């Protein structure tokens, strides 16, 4: 778990003091502060969007592959706007 001091290094410096404290408090209470207001089921079910939460994302720790596949909850983040493609591998080739 990241420490509060480490977390503060990455918070936006342009926030007002009140907004800074609110953001810090929300981050410190994550993931226990998640509720239904953050998600929708109204979007295309066949597309994974930036910010989507997945309940059972299969992962493999390649360093410890003998542990096998584990299903975890996750949040989809991307530094690319090219997350939708008819060829999923295109993201990795571009």
C-alpha positions in Angstrom: 0.0 0.0 0.0 1.3 3.4 -0.9 2.0 5.8 2.1 0.3 9.1 2.5 3.6 11.0 1.9 4.3 9.0 -1.3 0.7 9.7 -2.5 1.1 13.4 -1.9 4.0 13.5 -4.4 1.6 12.7 -7.2 -1.4 14.9 -6.4 -2.0 17.9 -8.7 -0.3 21.0 -7.3 -2.9 23.4 -8.8 -5.8 22.3 -6.5 -7.2 24.6 -3.9 -6.4 23.5 -0.3 -10.0 22.3 0.2 -10.0 20.3 -3.1 -6.5 18.9 -2.3 -7.7 17.7 1.1 -10.9 16.2 -0.4 -9.0 14.3 -3.1 -6.5 13.0 -0.5 -9.3 11.8 1.8 -11.0 10.1 -1.1 -7.8 8.4 -2.2 -7.0 7.3 1.3 -10.4 5.7 1.7 -10.2 3.8 -1.7 -11.4 1.2 -2.5 -14.0 1.2 0.4 -15.6 4.4 -1.0 -16.6 2.9 -4.3 -20.3 2.7 -5.0 -22.7 2.5 -7.9 -22.4 6.2 -8.9 -19.0 5.6 -10.5 -20.2 3.0 -13.0 -22.8 2.6 -15.7 -24.2 -0.4 -17.6 -25.7 1.7 -20.3 -22.7 1.7 -22.7 -21.8 -0.9 -25.3 -21.2 -4.2 -23.5 -18.7 -5.4 -26.1 -16.3 -2.6 -25.7 -13.9 -2.0 -22.7 -13.7 1.7 -22.0 -11.0 3.7 -20.2 -12.0 3.8 -16.5 -14.1 0.6 -16.7 -14.0 -1.6 -13.7 -13.8 -5.4 -14.3 -14.7 -7.9 -11.6 -12.9 -11.0 -12.9 -9.8 -10.0 -14.9 -7.5 -13.0 -15.3 -3.9 -12.2 -14.5 -0.7 -14.2 -14.5 2.4 -13.2 -12.5 5.0 -14.2 -15.1 7.8 -14.2 -12.5 5.8 -16.7 -10.4 4.0 -18.5 -13.2 3.5 -21.6 -11.1 0.9 -19.7 -9.1 -1.4 -20.0 -12.1 -4.2 -17.7 -13.2 -5.8 -15.5 -10.6 -9.1 -13.5 -11.3 -8.9 -10.0 -9.7 -11.0 -6.8 -9.7 -9.3 -4.1 -11.8 -9.7 -0.6 -13.3 -8.8 -0.2 -17.0 -6.3 2.6 -17.5 -4.5 3.6 -20.7 -2.2 6.3 -21.9 -3.5 5.8 -25.4 -6.7 7.0 -27.0 -6.5 4.0 -29.3 -8.2 1.5 -27.1 -10.9 0.5 -29.6 -9.8 -1.5 -32.6 -11.0 -4.4 -34.7 -7.5 -5.8 -34.3 -6.7 -5.8 -30.5 -3.0 -6.5 -31.2 -2.8 -3.3 -33.2 -2.5 -1.4 -29.9 0.8 -3.2 -29.2 2.2 -2.9 -32.7 1.7 0.9 -33.1 
